Amino acid sequence: MFSMKNTSSQARAGLEKHFERLRQKLARTGYISRGSVLARSVSTSGRSGYQWTRKVAGKTISVSLSQEQFEAMRQAVSNQRELSKTIEQMERVSRQLLFQTTADTCRRKPLGKKVLGTI
């Protein structure tokens, strides 16, 4: 039978491994860009071509793209979205590790997962 301390150290080790995998995933991320890209066709907009849009100071900026630029920007936007998800996961795991491994104040009841932002 495992003791509570042994089980919590196993859980912490699992979280640390998960965090390390997320760090490695960040290192493999390519070019990034905010915004969105779309391929316009004559039937839907009256014009054809490729477009990249993003918000700058609350205003939408649109840029026409070549097909090669469109493909590169599409990958960069996809990378940015994946990066945001990875960072969210890293934040969640970091909070779990920090609250498990550092000294806490005396509380009448434990902090919930919603308060800690781990769900």
C-alpha positions, 0 to 999 in steps of 0.5 A, spaced: 500 500 500 502 506 498 503 512 503 499 519 501 506 522 500 509 517 495 502 518 491 503 525 491 510 525 489 508 520 483 503 525 481 508 531 482 513 527 477 507 526 472 506 533 472 513 535 471 514 530 466 507 533 462 510 540 463 517 538 460 513 535 454 509 542 453 516 546 454 519 541 448 513 543 444 514 550 445 521 549 442 519 546 436 514 551 434 515 555 427 513 562 425 507 565 428 502 570 427 496 573 429 490 574 425 486 570 420 487 568 413 482 566 407 482 564 400 477 568 397 473 566 390 469 570 385 463 567 387 463 569 394 466 576 394 466 578 387 474 578 387 479 572 388 485 572 391 488 571 398 487 575 404 490 576 411 486 580 417 488 582 424 486 587 429 491 593 430 489 598 436 482 596 435 481 596 428 481 591 422 487 591 418 487 587 411 492 585 407 492 581 400 497 576 399 500 571 394 498 564 394 505 563 397 504 568 402 497 565 404 500 558 405 506 561 409 501 565 413 496 560 414 501 555 417 504 561 422 496 563 424 495 555 426 502 555 430 500 561 433 493 558 435 497 552 437 502 556 441 496 559 445 493 552 447 500 550 449 501 556 454 494 555 457 496 548 459 503 550 461 499 555 466 494 550 468 500 545 470 504 550 473 499 552 478 498 545 480 505 544 481 506 551 485 500 550 490 502 542 491 510 544 492 510 550 496 508 552 503 500 554 504 497 559 509 492 556 514 485 555 510 479 553 513 477 549 507 482 547 501 482 551 495 477 548 489 480 547 482 475 553 479 479 558 484 486 555 482 484 555 475 486 548 474 479 546 470 
